[in-house]
Amino acid sequence: MATIDPNQDYDIIHTLTFAEASGDCPISLHRGSDSAISGTVYYRAGTSGDWTSLSVSGTATTFPITSTTMQIAHGWNKSGNYHMTPSFYGATNITSITISQKSALTGTMGNYFMYSYAEGCSSLTSLDVPDTSGLTSVGTYFMYSYAYGCSSLTSLAVPDTSNLTSVGNYFMRDYARDCSSLTSLAVPDTSNFTSVGSYFMGYYAYGCSSLKSLAVPDTSSLESVGDAFMRSYAQNCSSLIELVLPAVGWFEDNNVNWSVPAGRLGVLKGRVLDSDDLSSWRALTAEGKTLYTNYIRDPDLVYYEGVEPAQGEAHITATSKLSVSGCKIAKAEAPVTAVTAITAQGKKVAQAQADITATNQLSATGQKYEAIPAPKNFQAQQVNGTIRLSWEVV
Protein backbone atom coordinates (compact mmCIF):
# COMPACT_ATOMS: atom_id res chain seq x y z
CA MET A 1 0.00 0.00 0.00
CA ALA A 2 1.05 3.60 -0.60
CA THR A 3 3.24 5.30 1.98
CA ILE A 4 2.08 8.53 3.64
CA ASP A 5 4.36 11.56 3.68
CA PRO A 6 2.62 14.78 4.80
CA ASN A 7 5.69 16.79 3.83
CA GLN A 8 5.93 15.77 0.17
CA ASP A 9 5.46 18.35 -2.56
CA TYR A 10 2.25 17.03 -4.13
CA ASP A 11 -0.86 15.08 -3.16
CA ILE A 12 0.41 11.93 -4.82
CA ILE A 13 3.74 10.82 -6.25
CA HIS A 14 4.14 7.80 -8.53
CA THR A 15 7.65 6.34 -8.59
CA LEU A 16 8.24 4.36 -11.78
CA THR A 17 11.12 1.99 -12.46
CA PHE A 18 12.08 1.22 -16.04
CA ALA A 19 14.08 -1.57 -17.60
CA GLU A 20 16.35 1.02 -19.24
CA ALA A 21 16.73 4.80 -19.42
CA SER A 22 15.56 5.34 -22.98
CA GLY A 23 12.44 6.08 -24.96
CA ASP A 24 9.22 7.67 -23.73
CA CYS A 25 6.42 6.71 -21.34
CA PRO A 26 2.75 7.32 -22.18
CA ILE A 27 0.45 9.10 -19.72
CA SER A 28 -3.18 10.20 -19.80
CA LEU A 29 -5.42 11.73 -17.13
CA HIS A 30 -8.95 10.87 -15.99
CA ARG A 31 -11.36 12.56 -13.65
CA GLY A 32 -14.90 11.26 -13.33
CA SER A 33 -14.95 9.87 -16.88
CA ASP A 34 -13.32 7.31 -19.15
CA SER A 35 -12.50 10.17 -21.53
CA ALA A 36 -9.04 11.61 -21.10
CA ILE A 37 -8.89 15.16 -19.75
CA SER A 38 -6.29 17.91 -19.95
CA GLY A 39 -4.21 18.70 -16.90
CA THR A 40 -0.72 19.31 -15.55
CA VAL A 41 1.62 16.84 -13.88
CA TYR A 42 5.27 17.12 -12.87
CA TYR A 43 8.11 14.70 -13.51
CA ARG A 44 11.76 14.29 -12.62
CA ALA A 45 14.59 11.78 -12.95
CA GLY A 46 15.37 9.94 -9.72
CA THR A 47 13.67 10.74 -6.41
CA SER A 48 15.02 14.21 -5.67
CA GLY A 49 15.70 17.50 -7.39
CA ASP A 50 13.60 19.93 -9.35
CA TRP A 51 10.34 19.03 -11.04
CA THR A 52 9.51 19.69 -14.71
CA SER A 53 5.93 20.51 -15.60
CA LEU A 54 4.14 18.51 -18.27
CA SER A 55 0.87 19.46 -19.94
CA VAL A 56 -1.14 16.29 -20.55
CA SER A 57 -3.94 16.18 -23.11
CA GLY A 58 -5.75 13.24 -24.69
CA THR A 59 -4.06 9.85 -24.92
CA ALA A 60 -0.94 10.72 -26.92
CA THR A 61 1.12 12.58 -24.29
CA THR A 62 4.47 11.09 -23.24
CA PHE A 63 7.42 12.09 -21.09
CA PRO A 64 11.09 11.19 -21.72
CA ILE A 65 12.67 8.36 -19.73
CA THR A 66 16.05 9.80 -18.75
CA SER A 67 16.68 7.51 -15.77
CA THR A 68 15.68 3.99 -14.78
CA THR A 69 13.82 5.64 -11.88
CA MET A 70 11.37 8.45 -12.66
CA GLN A 71 8.71 10.21 -10.59
CA ILE A 72 5.37 11.64 -11.67
CA ALA A 73 3.58 13.98 -9.24
CA HIS A 74 0.33 15.97 -9.23
CA GLY A 75 -2.44 17.36 -7.07
CA TRP A 76 -5.82 15.65 -6.95
CA ASN A 77 -7.22 18.58 -8.95
CA LYS A 78 -10.68 17.69 -7.69
CA SER A 79 -14.04 18.56 -9.18
CA GLY A 80 -16.49 17.80 -6.42
CA ASN A 81 -15.64 14.26 -5.32
CA TYR A 82 -13.92 13.42 -8.60
CA HIS A 83 -10.12 13.11 -8.38
CA MET A 84 -7.64 13.43 -11.22
CA THR A 85 -5.58 10.26 -11.63
CA PRO A 86 -3.14 9.10 -14.33
CA SER A 87 -3.14 6.06 -16.56
CA PHE A 88 0.11 4.60 -17.88
CA TYR A 89 -1.82 2.46 -20.32
CA GLY A 90 0.41 0.33 -22.53
CA ALA A 91 3.71 1.39 -20.94
CA THR A 92 5.46 -1.92 -21.57
CA ASN A 93 8.82 -0.60 -20.32
CA ILE A 94 7.72 0.01 -16.69
CA THR A 95 8.91 -2.73 -14.31
CA SER A 96 7.60 -1.40 -10.97
CA ILE A 97 5.35 1.31 -9.53
CA THR A 98 5.22 2.59 -5.96
CA ILE A 99 2.91 5.31 -4.62
CA SER A 100 3.29 7.98 -1.96
CA GLN A 101 0.48 10.26 -0.74
CA LYS A 102 0.30 13.29 1.49
CA SER A 103 -2.57 11.62 3.33
CA ALA A 104 -4.95 8.71 3.09
CA LEU A 105 -8.10 9.31 1.09
CA THR A 106 -11.25 9.87 3.15
CA GLY A 107 -15.00 10.32 2.73
CA THR A 108 -16.69 9.87 -0.64
CA MET A 109 -14.84 9.08 -3.85
CA GLY A 110 -16.37 9.95 -7.21
CA ASN A 111 -16.36 7.95 -10.44
CA TYR A 112 -13.40 6.51 -12.35
CA PHE A 113 -10.84 6.65 -9.58
CA MET A 114 -7.51 5.19 -10.81
CA TYR A 115 -9.15 4.07 -14.03
CA SER A 116 -6.90 1.77 -16.15
CA TYR A 117 -3.96 2.85 -14.02
CA ALA A 118 -1.47 0.18 -15.13
CA GLU A 119 -3.46 -1.52 -17.89
CA GLY A 120 -1.24 -3.17 -20.47
CA CYS A 121 1.97 -2.63 -18.49
CA SER A 122 3.13 -6.12 -19.40
CA SER A 123 6.64 -5.87 -17.89
CA LEU A 124 5.48 -4.87 -14.40
CA THR A 125 6.72 -7.18 -11.67
CA SER A 126 5.63 -4.98 -8.73
CA LEU A 127 2.57 -2.73 -8.44
CA ASP A 128 1.52 -0.63 -5.46
CA VAL A 129 -2.03 0.47 -4.56
CA PRO A 130 -3.23 3.82 -3.17
CA ASP A 131 -4.17 4.31 0.47
CA THR A 132 -7.97 4.42 0.42
CA SER A 133 -8.43 3.42 4.05
CA GLY A 134 -10.60 6.44 4.95
CA LEU A 135 -13.10 6.11 2.13
CA THR A 136 -16.70 5.36 3.12
CA SER A 137 -18.31 5.20 -0.34
CA VAL A 138 -17.12 5.09 -3.93
CA GLY A 139 -18.75 5.77 -7.28
CA THR A 140 -18.68 3.84 -10.52
CA TYR A 141 -15.60 2.27 -12.11
CA PHE A 142 -13.57 2.32 -8.90
CA MET A 143 -10.10 1.00 -9.84
CA TYR A 144 -11.48 -0.53 -13.01
CA SER A 145 -8.88 -2.42 -15.10
CA TYR A 146 -6.23 -1.39 -12.59
CA ALA A 147 -3.77 -4.14 -13.55
CA TYR A 148 -5.51 -5.55 -16.65
CA GLY A 149 -2.93 -7.32 -18.82
CA CYS A 150 -0.01 -7.02 -16.38
CA SER A 151 1.18 -10.43 -17.48
CA SER A 152 4.51 -10.38 -15.60
CA LEU A 153 3.04 -9.75 -12.14
CA THR A 154 3.24 -12.72 -9.78
CA SER A 155 1.38 -11.08 -6.89
CA LEU A 156 -1.09 -8.24 -6.58
CA ALA A 157 -2.34 -6.37 -3.52
CA VAL A 158 -5.70 -4.63 -3.14
CA PRO A 159 -6.75 -1.26 -1.69
CA ASP A 160 -8.04 -0.96 1.86
CA THR A 161 -11.82 -0.96 1.51
CA SER A 162 -12.65 -1.89 5.10
CA ASN A 163 -14.66 1.30 5.74
CA LEU A 164 -16.78 1.12 2.61
CA THR A 165 -20.45 0.21 2.90
CA SER A 166 -21.74 0.91 -0.61
CA VAL A 167 -20.11 0.96 -4.03
CA GLY A 168 -21.25 1.90 -7.52
CA ASN A 169 -21.28 -0.06 -10.76
CA TYR A 170 -18.18 -1.84 -12.07
CA PHE A 171 -16.44 -1.92 -8.70
CA MET A 172 -12.94 -3.32 -9.36
CA ARG A 173 -14.09 -4.98 -12.56
CA ASP A 174 -11.21 -6.43 -14.63
CA TYR A 175 -8.88 -5.62 -11.72
CA ALA A 176 -6.44 -8.45 -12.42
CA ARG A 177 -7.76 -9.62 -15.78
CA ASP A 178 -5.22 -11.50 -17.90
CA CYS A 179 -2.52 -11.31 -15.25
CA SER A 180 -1.44 -14.72 -16.43
CA SER A 181 1.62 -15.08 -14.16
CA LEU A 182 -0.18 -14.30 -10.89
CA THR A 183 0.29 -16.91 -8.18
CA SER A 184 -1.07 -14.69 -5.41
CA LEU A 185 -4.09 -12.39 -5.67
CA ALA A 186 -5.73 -10.69 -2.70
CA VAL A 187 -9.40 -9.70 -2.58
CA PRO A 188 -10.74 -6.47 -1.05
CA ASP A 189 -12.40 -6.37 2.35
CA THR A 190 -16.10 -6.34 1.48
CA SER A 191 -17.42 -7.48 4.85
CA ASN A 192 -19.25 -4.18 5.52
CA PHE A 193 -20.77 -3.80 2.06
CA THR A 194 -24.56 -3.60 2.19
CA SER A 195 -25.23 -2.72 -1.47
CA VAL A 196 -23.23 -2.96 -4.69
CA GLY A 197 -23.89 -1.92 -8.26
CA SER A 198 -23.82 -3.86 -11.51
CA TYR A 199 -20.82 -5.96 -12.54
CA PHE A 200 -19.48 -5.99 -9.01
CA MET A 201 -15.98 -7.54 -9.26
CA GLY A 202 -16.84 -8.88 -12.70
CA TYR A 203 -13.94 -10.49 -14.56
CA TYR A 204 -11.83 -9.89 -11.46
CA ALA A 205 -9.42 -12.79 -11.98
CA TYR A 206 -10.36 -13.61 -15.57
CA GLY A 207 -7.46 -15.25 -17.35
CA CYS A 208 -5.27 -15.67 -14.24
CA SER A 209 -4.16 -19.03 -15.56
CA SER A 210 -1.33 -19.59 -13.04
CA LEU A 211 -3.47 -18.91 -9.96
CA LYS A 212 -4.04 -21.98 -7.77
CA SER A 213 -5.94 -20.37 -4.89
CA LEU A 214 -8.59 -17.65 -5.10
CA ALA A 215 -10.60 -16.13 -2.27
CA VAL A 216 -14.28 -15.29 -2.55
CA PRO A 217 -15.30 -11.82 -1.27
CA ASP A 218 -17.14 -11.60 2.04
CA THR A 219 -20.83 -10.93 1.35
CA SER A 220 -22.08 -11.43 4.91
CA SER A 221 -23.57 -7.90 5.14
CA LEU A 222 -24.83 -7.67 1.57
CA GLU A 223 -28.52 -6.84 1.11
CA SER A 224 -28.77 -5.88 -2.58
CA VAL A 225 -26.72 -6.32 -5.75
CA GLY A 226 -26.89 -5.00 -9.29
CA ASP A 227 -26.88 -6.96 -12.53
CA ALA A 228 -24.09 -9.36 -13.52
CA PHE A 229 -22.88 -9.77 -9.94
CA MET A 230 -19.36 -11.27 -10.01
CA ARG A 231 -19.77 -12.31 -13.64
CA SER A 232 -16.80 -14.32 -14.98
CA TYR A 233 -14.99 -13.79 -11.66
CA ALA A 234 -12.73 -16.82 -12.20
CA GLN A 235 -13.11 -17.48 -15.92
CA ASN A 236 -10.10 -19.17 -17.54
CA CYS A 237 -8.43 -19.74 -14.16
CA SER A 238 -7.29 -23.10 -15.45
CA SER A 239 -4.91 -23.97 -12.57
CA LEU A 240 -7.31 -23.39 -9.66
CA ILE A 241 -7.27 -26.06 -6.98
CA GLU A 242 -8.77 -24.04 -4.10
CA LEU A 243 -11.47 -21.48 -3.41
CA VAL A 244 -11.16 -19.75 -0.05
CA LEU A 245 -14.64 -19.36 1.41
CA PRO A 246 -15.65 -16.75 4.05
CA ALA A 247 -19.17 -16.53 5.52
CA VAL A 248 -21.69 -17.96 3.05
CA GLY A 249 -23.60 -14.66 2.95
CA TRP A 250 -25.29 -13.76 -0.33
CA PHE A 251 -24.59 -17.15 -1.89
CA GLU A 252 -26.82 -19.05 0.53
CA ASP A 253 -29.94 -18.03 -1.39
CA ASN A 254 -28.44 -16.88 -4.69
CA ASN A 255 -26.81 -19.07 -7.32
CA VAL A 256 -23.86 -17.11 -8.74
CA ASN A 257 -21.78 -18.31 -11.68
CA TRP A 258 -18.12 -17.35 -11.31
CA SER A 259 -17.30 -19.13 -14.61
CA VAL A 260 -14.83 -21.56 -13.04
CA PRO A 261 -13.52 -23.78 -15.88
CA ALA A 262 -15.30 -27.12 -16.21
CA GLY A 263 -11.93 -28.88 -16.13
CA ARG A 264 -11.67 -28.07 -12.41
CA LEU A 265 -14.42 -30.59 -11.61
CA GLY A 266 -13.09 -33.14 -9.11
CA VAL A 267 -9.92 -31.12 -8.58
CA LEU A 268 -11.19 -27.86 -7.09
CA LYS A 269 -11.80 -27.75 -3.33
CA GLY A 270 -13.42 -25.20 -1.07
CA ARG A 271 -11.54 -24.19 2.08
CA VAL A 272 -13.90 -22.68 4.65
CA LEU A 273 -12.40 -20.12 7.03
CA ASP A 274 -14.90 -20.59 9.88
CA SER A 275 -16.12 -24.01 10.98
CA ASP A 276 -19.58 -22.54 11.64
CA ASP A 277 -19.95 -22.00 7.87
CA LEU A 278 -18.91 -25.49 6.82
CA SER A 279 -22.36 -27.06 6.60
CA SER A 280 -23.79 -24.03 4.77
CA TRP A 281 -21.09 -24.17 2.10
CA ARG A 282 -21.39 -27.93 1.74
CA ALA A 283 -25.09 -27.46 1.08
CA LEU A 284 -24.15 -25.33 -1.93
CA THR A 285 -22.65 -28.36 -3.69
CA ALA A 286 -26.22 -29.40 -4.57
CA GLU A 287 -27.45 -28.87 -8.12
CA GLY A 288 -28.62 -25.32 -8.73
CA LYS A 289 -26.39 -23.89 -6.00
CA THR A 290 -23.27 -21.72 -6.29
CA LEU A 291 -20.57 -24.33 -5.62
CA TYR A 292 -22.24 -26.89 -7.87
CA THR A 293 -22.42 -24.30 -10.64
CA ASN A 294 -18.70 -23.65 -10.17
CA TYR A 295 -17.70 -27.32 -10.29
CA ILE A 296 -17.43 -28.26 -6.65
CA ARG A 297 -20.10 -30.95 -6.54
CA ASP A 298 -18.86 -33.25 -3.79
CA PRO A 299 -19.50 -31.97 -0.24
CA ASP A 300 -16.41 -33.85 0.92
CA LEU A 301 -14.30 -31.45 -1.15
CA VAL A 302 -15.46 -28.58 1.07
CA TYR A 303 -13.52 -28.56 4.32
CA TYR A 304 -12.71 -26.36 7.29
CA GLU A 305 -9.34 -24.60 7.15
CA GLY A 306 -6.54 -26.93 8.22
CA VAL A 307 -8.66 -30.09 8.18
CA GLU A 308 -8.24 -31.73 4.79
CA PRO A 309 -10.42 -34.68 3.74
CA ALA A 310 -8.95 -37.88 5.25
CA GLN A 311 -9.08 -40.02 2.11
CA GLY A 312 -9.44 -39.65 -1.62
CA GLU A 313 -7.27 -37.36 -3.68
CA ALA A 314 -4.73 -34.85 -2.44
CA HIS A 315 -2.47 -32.59 -4.48
CA ILE A 316 1.13 -32.64 -3.38
CA THR A 317 3.00 -29.58 -4.57
CA ALA A 318 6.77 -29.31 -4.83
CA THR A 319 7.98 -25.77 -5.45
CA SER A 320 10.85 -27.05 -7.55
CA LYS A 321 11.57 -30.72 -6.93
CA LEU A 322 11.45 -33.50 -4.37
CA SER A 323 14.88 -34.89 -3.63
CA VAL A 324 16.49 -37.80 -1.80
CA SER A 325 20.12 -37.31 -0.88
CA GLY A 326 20.39 -34.77 -3.68
CA CYS A 327 18.82 -37.03 -6.31
CA LYS A 328 15.88 -35.72 -8.24
CA ILE A 329 12.74 -37.75 -7.60
CA ALA A 330 9.86 -35.70 -8.94
CA LYS A 331 9.35 -32.21 -10.25
CA ALA A 332 6.54 -29.68 -10.58
CA GLU A 333 3.15 -30.83 -9.32
CA ALA A 334 1.59 -34.28 -9.31
CA PRO A 335 -1.80 -35.33 -7.98
CA VAL A 336 -1.32 -38.35 -5.73
CA THR A 337 -4.34 -40.55 -5.02
CA ALA A 338 -4.62 -42.99 -2.14
CA VAL A 339 -6.53 -45.98 -3.47
CA THR A 340 -7.69 -47.02 0.00
CA ALA A 341 -5.90 -45.20 2.78
CA ILE A 342 -2.36 -44.27 3.70
CA THR A 343 -1.15 -46.25 6.70
CA ALA A 344 1.50 -45.70 9.31
CA GLN A 345 2.37 -48.59 11.59
CA GLY A 346 -0.86 -50.26 10.58
CA LYS A 347 -3.14 -47.30 11.38
CA LYS A 348 -4.98 -44.96 9.04
CA VAL A 349 -3.53 -41.48 8.82
CA ALA A 350 -6.48 -39.08 8.98
CA GLN A 351 -4.58 -35.84 8.70
CA ALA A 352 -0.97 -34.67 8.79
CA GLN A 353 1.01 -37.23 10.78
CA ALA A 354 4.62 -38.30 10.48
CA ASP A 355 6.66 -41.49 10.02
CA ILE A 356 4.77 -42.94 7.06
CA THR A 357 6.75 -45.97 5.83
CA ALA A 358 6.73 -47.02 2.19
CA THR A 359 8.19 -50.44 1.41
CA ASN A 360 9.69 -49.84 -2.01
CA GLN A 361 7.59 -47.49 -4.10
CA LEU A 362 4.98 -44.74 -4.19
CA SER A 363 1.85 -45.39 -6.22
CA ALA A 364 -0.82 -43.08 -7.66
CA THR A 365 -4.00 -44.40 -9.29
CA GLY A 366 -2.30 -47.72 -9.86
CA GLN A 367 0.86 -46.39 -11.52
CA LYS A 368 4.36 -46.25 -10.13
CA TYR A 369 5.75 -42.77 -9.62
CA GLU A 370 9.21 -43.64 -8.38
CA ALA A 371 10.99 -46.60 -6.90
CA ILE A 372 12.73 -45.77 -3.63
CA PRO A 373 15.28 -48.27 -2.33
CA ALA A 374 14.76 -49.02 1.35
CA PRO A 375 13.23 -45.67 2.44
CA LYS A 376 13.59 -44.71 6.07
CA ASN A 377 11.65 -42.19 8.17
CA PHE A 378 9.14 -41.38 5.42
CA GLN A 379 7.09 -38.39 6.61
CA ALA A 380 4.10 -36.46 5.36
CA GLN A 381 3.30 -33.12 6.92
CA GLN A 382 0.45 -30.75 6.06
CA VAL A 383 1.46 -27.06 6.13
CA ASN A 384 -0.99 -24.38 5.02
CA GLY A 385 -2.87 -26.77 2.82
CA THR A 386 0.25 -28.26 1.18
CA ILE A 387 1.45 -31.80 1.93
CA ARG A 388 5.23 -31.96 2.33
CA LEU A 389 7.06 -35.27 1.94
CA SER A 390 10.48 -36.17 3.34
CA TRP A 391 12.44 -39.38 3.68
CA GLU A 392 15.92 -40.85 4.03
CA VAL A 393 17.61 -43.50 1.92
CA VAL A 394 20.20 -45.90 3.29
LINBELDA-V874511 format. One record per pair of residues at least 24 apart in sequence whose C-alpha atoms are under 6 Angstrom apart, sorted by the first residue. I is the first residue (numbers start at 1). J is the second residue. If there is no record, write none. Layout:
# LINBELDA-V874511
<<I	J> <I	J>>
This chain:
# LINBELDA-V874511
<<1	128> <1	129> <1	130> <2	99> <2	100> <2	129> <2	130> <2	131> <3	100> <4	100> <4	101> <4	102> <4	103> <5	102> <6	102> <10	74> <10	75> <11	75> <11	101> <11	102> <12	73> <12	74> <12	100> <12	101> <13	72> <13	73> <13	99> <13	100> <14	71> <14	72> <14	98> <14	99> <15	70> <15	71> <15	97> <15	98> <16	69> <16	70> <16	71> <16	96> <16	97> <17	68> <17	69> <17	94> <17	95> <17	96> <18	68> <18	93> <18	94> <18	95> <20	68> <21	65> <21	66> <21	67> <21	68> <22	65> <23	65> <24	62> <24	63> <24	64> <24	65> <25	62> <25	63> <25	91> <26	61> <26	62> <26	88> <27	61> <27	62> <27	87> <27	88> <28	59> <28	86> <28	87> <29	85> <29	86> <30	84> <30	85> <31	82> <31	83> <31	84> <32	82> <32	111> <32	112> <33	112> <41	73> <41	74> <42	72> <42	73> <43	71> <43	72> <44	70> <44	71> <45	70> <46	70> <81	109> <81	110> <82	110> <85	114> <87	116> <87	117> <88	117> <88	118> <89	118> <89	119> <89	120> <90	120> <90	121> <91	121> <92	121> <92	122> <92	123> <94	124> <95	123> <95	124> <95	125> <96	124> <96	125> <96	126> <96	127> <97	127> <97	128> <98	128> <104	131> <104	132> <105	132> <105	134> <106	134> <106	135> <107	135> <107	136> <108	135> <108	136> <108	137> <108	138> <109	138> <110	138> <110	139> <111	139> <111	140> <111	141> <112	141> <112	142> <113	142> <113	143> <114	143> <115	143> <115	144> <116	145> <116	146> <117	146> <118	146> <118	147> <119	146> <119	147> <119	148> <119	149> <120	149> <120	150> <121	150> <122	150> <122	151> <122	152> <123	152> <124	152> <124	153> <125	152> <125	153> <129	159> <132	160> <133	160> <136	163> <136	164> <137	164> <137	166> <137	167> <138	167> <139	167> <139	168> <140	168> <140	169> <140	170> <141	170> <141	171> <142	171> <142	172> <143	172> <144	172> <144	173> <144	175> <145	174> <145	175> <146	175> <147	175> <147	176> <148	175> <148	176> <148	177> <149	178> <149	179> <150	179> <151	179> <151	180> <151	181> <152	181> <153	181> <153	182> <154	181> <154	182> <154	183> <155	182> <155	184> <155	185> <156	185> <157	186> <158	188> <161	189> <162	189> <165	192> <165	193> <165	194> <166	193> <166	195> <166	196> <167	196> <168	196> <168	197> <169	197> <169	198> <170	199> <170	200> <171	200> <171	201> <172	201> <173	201> <173	202> <173	203> <173	204> <174	203> <174	204> <175	204> <176	204> <176	205> <177	204> <177	205> <177	206> <177	207> <178	207> <178	208> <179	208> <180	208> <180	209> <180	210> <181	210> <182	210> <182	211> <183	210> <183	211> <190	218> <191	218> <191	219> <192	221> <193	221> <193	222> <194	221> <194	222> <194	223> <195	222> <195	223> <195	224> <195	225> <196	225> <197	225> <197	226> <198	226> <198	227> <198	228> <199	228> <199	229> <200	229> <200	230> <201	230> <202	230> <202	231> <202	232> <202	233> <203	232> <203	233> <204	233> <205	233> <205	234> <206	234> <206	235> <206	236> <207	236> <207	237> <208	237> <209	237> <209	238> <209	239> <210	239> <211	239> <211	240> <212	239> <212	240> <212	241> <213	240> <213	242> <213	243> <214	243> <215	243> <215	244> <216	244> <216	245> <218	246> <219	249> <219	250> <220	247> <220	249> <231	258> <232	258> <232	259> <233	258> <234	258> <234	259> <234	260> <235	259> <235	260> <236	261> <241	267> <241	268> <242	268> <242	269> <242	270> <243	270> <244	270> <244	271> <245	271> <245	272> <246	273> <255	289> <255	290> <256	290> <260	294> <265	295> <269	301> <269	302> <270	302> <271	302> <271	303> <271	304> <271	305> <272	303> <272	304> <272	305> <273	305> <275	304> <310	350> <310	351> <312	338> <313	337> <316	387> <336	364> <337	364> <337	365> <352	381> <352	382> <354	379> <354	380> <355	379>>
